[in-house]
Amino acid sequence: MGLKIKKAGSSWCSPCGILSKVLVPLLSDYQNIEFEEVDIEENDDFAVKYSIRSLPTTLIFMDDIELFRFVGTRSKEELKEIIDKYVK
């Protein structure tokens, strides 16, 4: 399987767009990381399943087990540090 990063957001959420503009280019530096942006307006089951209460919420999974989550935006350096903890 491998590392998966899922970002819960919505089209009306400004911080969600800001996070994507930092996270998506950063992920191009890594191999074998699956990334998915989940619009909770279109996929409310995801929000319920993972108890999403604030946007953006980013979840990191390994083999479908949630390892870490954070709410809000992060700098490129902070995101890299978080991802590097889980990349083997």
C-alpha positions in Angstrom: 0.0 0.0 0.0 1.9 3.0 1.2 1.6 6.5 2.4 -1.6 8.5 1.6 -2.4 12.1 2.4 -6.0 13.2 2.2 -6.9 16.9 2.6 -10.5 17.6 3.5 -11.7 21.0 2.3 -14.2 22.8 0.2 -14.3 25.3 -2.6 -15.5 28.2 -0.4 -12.6 27.6 2.1 -9.7 30.1 1.4 -7.2 28.3 3.7 -7.9 25.1 1.9 -6.7 26.6 -1.4 -3.7 28.2 0.2 -2.7 24.8 1.7 -3.1 23.1 -1.7 -0.8 25.6 -3.4 1.9 24.7 -0.9 1.3 21.0 -0.5 0.8 19.8 -4.1 4.1 21.1 -5.4 5.9 19.8 -2.3 4.5 16.3 -2.9 6.1 16.3 -6.4 9.4 15.9 -4.6 8.3 12.5 -3.2 7.6 9.2 -4.9 4.9 6.8 -3.9 2.8 9.2 -1.9 -0.9 9.1 -2.9 -2.6 12.5 -2.5 -6.4 13.1 -2.5 -8.3 16.3 -2.0 -11.7 15.6 -0.6 -14.5 18.2 -1.0 -16.7 17.6 2.0 -19.6 19.4 0.2 -19.6 16.5 -2.2 -18.4 13.8 0.2 -20.0 14.3 3.5 -19.6 10.6 4.4 -15.8 11.3 4.6 -16.4 14.2 7.0 -18.5 12.0 9.2 -16.2 9.0 9.1 -13.1 11.0 10.1 -14.9 13.5 12.4 -13.9 16.5 10.3 -14.9 19.6 12.3 -12.7 22.3 10.8 -11.2 23.0 7.4 -8.8 22.3 6.0 -8.0 19.0 7.8 -5.2 17.0 6.5 -4.9 13.3 7.3 -1.9 11.0 6.8 -2.4 7.3 6.4 -0.1 4.3 6.1 -1.9 1.1 4.9 -5.2 2.7 5.6 -4.4 3.4 9.3 -4.5 7.1 10.3 -1.1 8.1 11.6 -1.4 11.9 12.0 -3.8 14.8 11.3 -3.6 18.5 11.5 -6.1 21.4 11.0 -5.3 24.6 9.2 -2.4 25.6 7.0 1.3 25.0 7.4 4.4 26.4 5.8 6.3 24.4 3.2 9.0 23.7 5.8 6.5 22.4 8.4 4.8 20.2 5.8 8.1 18.7 4.7 9.0 18.0 8.3 5.7 16.3 8.9 5.8 14.2 5.7 9.5 13.2 6.3 8.5 11.6 9.6 6.4 9.0 7.7 8.4 8.5 4.5 10.6 5.4 4.7 
